[in-house]
Amino acid sequence: MAYINTLRFKASLFSLLLVVAMCLFFILLGNGSLQSLLAKNREQRHLNFQFQITGLLQESRQELARLAELMALNARGRISSREELRKSLDRQWPILQQSWDLHALKIYDADSKPLLNWGSPNNNLSAEQVSEVLLHGQPLELVRCELICVQSLSVPMRARDGDYLLQVDRPLTEQLRRFREMTGTDIGILSAVRSEAPRDAGGRYLAGWRREVLSLTSRERMLPLLNRVAAEVKTLNGLQRARSHVLAQRKFDVRTMGVDVDPAGAQFVFIEDVSAQVEHIEESVQLLLLFSVLGALIFCAAVAGSLWRPIVRLRRLADALPLLTNGRFNDARQLIRPVHKSLDRFDELDVLDNTGLTVCDQLEDMNDIVSRKTAQLEQIAMHDSLTGLDNRYSLLEQLEFHLELARHQPESVSECSYLFFIDLDDFKQVNDTLGHQSGDELLCVVARRLLSVMRCGDIVARLGGDEFCVFVRSIREPEAYRILAEKLLSTVAQPVKISDELITVTMSVGVVAVEDKNETLESILQKADMAMYHAKRHGKNKYQLYSPSLPGLSVTESDGVVLPLELVTAKPHR
């Protein structure tokens, strides 16, 4: 898991994510462009379908108009009267119906005479419509959808014996067939909105739209599709936003166009097979995805190849820098490789490596200097500057450590430690008569003599002035402290020559047995101080072991107040 935090992993991951994001962006952009192009093409084709079906209806209208004029002309080239036309149509209706695929022929009279009708009796004009056409003299075109859809053209005829109206009806089956041949797109006609389903509609009734399929090219194949689309899309307006619909692994676009201005009226329905277009878009997106993946791999490989060595160098430098904080300078030098080129050819990584080696050398030198200075400061802080013995702070620290260690020792250990508190007798006279320099020299002699008596592990400290302390650990014999105290007295009392003067100095010693593990450092020092002053009061050059029976001391010596030992618990700054 540590590899996840490396710069190599993060750089590779970031590059991969960046490339993937760019690839996704371009794929989405390309797909969006293709989808937008498909939508525009869909709208354009829908407009073309509308123009084409309108053109076919216009062409059919013109044919019906010419047919009506031909039927109304007599042998002399004039408009036949209503009665002449009736006789002519009685003879020619079967031929006209078969030749022109007519649905019905109707003749209306301006005088409201009975209607003349051949073919279907449906789709009759109202009296108002007849009057309107005859009044303005303009043909009336209607598309009527009942059981079937027919194109109806009503043409006014101006005859000598009176005007009349000739209505020619023809089903739109031929126009739908021609539209299918011209565009390759299936087309159908939906009825107006039905209040209820017809009884004999069967599968032709679309319950979702409440419309009946009156006519449809490729009925067996397209009728199931219309039933599915009507169930999925609730309104005809929803077809404008709907995607392609799937039937038998083919995709179709379904759009509508109103036969008239009434939105609830009959509708043309266009069913276009767009499988090839959708497959082309999918193949284009797949190809774009393939090239994006290849580009991402090539880009990642190029990035990894160009950044691998610099990242390795940065990794070595990152591993080397923590070693400098631990003082492992040689290990750091093995990780940071020296740069063998001129300075004007250095790049950023060369500068880092060269600076790292320089910092390594400088830190090593500084570490040596700091180590030496630290040792000197520790010597100054924990030792007396005159005699070289441990000072007050060092003594208190070691005593505190000894007491803490003793509290964790088992009860079966029968060893005892002793603290000897030493004060030189009449040392002030030496300073007054021989001077402070001679006094300092005498203190150094006393220090060396105390050290000569002690064992290697014992502590000899100068507390200040003419006061010394000796701490002896682990004495098994109960009376061994007496031998050591007498040896200290006899060794220090030997004459010493100072400034051509032979001087004899004595000392008073207070002894405390450190055997109670729960005893505090303050109480030990107070007991030692009390025992020392008790020895000084009773003749000097003596030692006194502290016991609870010693009387408290509050007397004066040489008209001066006897002060107890000052306890310093704060440790010096190193």
PELINGI-V182173 format. One record per helix or strand. SS is the DSSP state (H for helix, E for strand). FROM is the first residue (numbers start at 1). LEN is the number of residues. If there is no record, write none. Layout:
BEGIN
ss:SS from:FROM len:LEN
ss:SS from:FROM len:LEN
END
This chain:
BEGIN
ss:H from:2 len:4
ss:H from:7 len:66
ss:E from:73 len:1
ss:E from:79 len:1
ss:H from:82 len:19
ss:E from:102 len:8
ss:E from:116 len:4
ss:H from:127 len:10
ss:E from:140 len:6
ss:E from:149 len:9
ss:E from:164 len:8
ss:H from:173 len:11
ss:E from:186 len:5
ss:H from:202 len:3
ss:E from:205 len:2
ss:E from:211 len:6
ss:H from:219 len:14
ss:H from:237 len:4
ss:E from:245 len:3
ss:E from:250 len:9
ss:E from:267 len:7
ss:H from:275 len:51
ss:H from:329 len:7
ss:H from:343 len:3
ss:H from:348 len:35
ss:E from:383 len:1
ss:E from:390 len:1
ss:H from:392 len:16
ss:E from:416 len:9
ss:H from:427 len:8
ss:H from:436 len:18
ss:E from:459 len:6
ss:E from:467 len:9
ss:H from:480 len:13
ss:E from:496 len:3
ss:E from:501 len:3
ss:E from:507 len:8
ss:H from:521 len:17
ss:E from:543 len:3
ss:E from:556 len:2
ss:E from:560 len:2
END
